[in-house]
């Protein structure tokens, strides 16, 4: 069982790293602000998953605490980005309503 985990877990980490990179590309390329917010949320989730897999792979329990703290910070970041997006959206549509 140990041999399988020694092979499987690094592969899982590599796949998550590739997905994180693809989300970063999508965040930079995304045509809408909402696409970018979703990508930032997805990157945060993937990083949490990488940390969780590293916790099992390295056998270090304190990494689980790091993942929990990172989850809270990631959640707050998405809430702040969403608040900014809503403000930009409202401002944009209030200007369009004034023109009509």
PyMOL commands that set and color helices and strands:
alter all, ss='L'
color gray80, all
select helices_A, chain A and resi 2-29+33-58+62-99
alter helices_A, ss='H'
color red, helices_A
deselect
rebuild
show_as cartoon
